[in-house]
């Protein structure tokens, strides 16, 4: 069985793009920027636009975009295929890919804060502008999250970060 994961430099380039973006912006603006920059697509279902990373060709193409009062708060995406049947080989593949992603992130943004919760390991960075970048390892797949400066501030005020 073979699985795919995003090259670490590509993932960090995506995060650097969002770090450099002119925040705040609306969900529609963020989705349009992703389409223009990365070649992702927007699919509309029941009058709701959903951002899709169809370029990486992973098992799940959805890019979750969360906004509050029309201000983007959070963007998260899969950075590997979804593992249907977890095996020692799939866990080793994901672990190696996550390690390389974290190393690339560390080279760009410094030492991350590591969080462990049950089977999940997450590396987090507080980056320029007050945003938060995180890369997560789960036995079924890898994901990345960009919390906008506005989303990160909301989390800090709520005591979640």
Helices and strands as residue ranges (DSSP letters): H 8-20, H 27-38, E 41-45, E 48-52, E 62-68, E 71-78, H 88-109, E 113-117, E 120-126, G 128-130, E 132-138, E 141-147, H 149-158
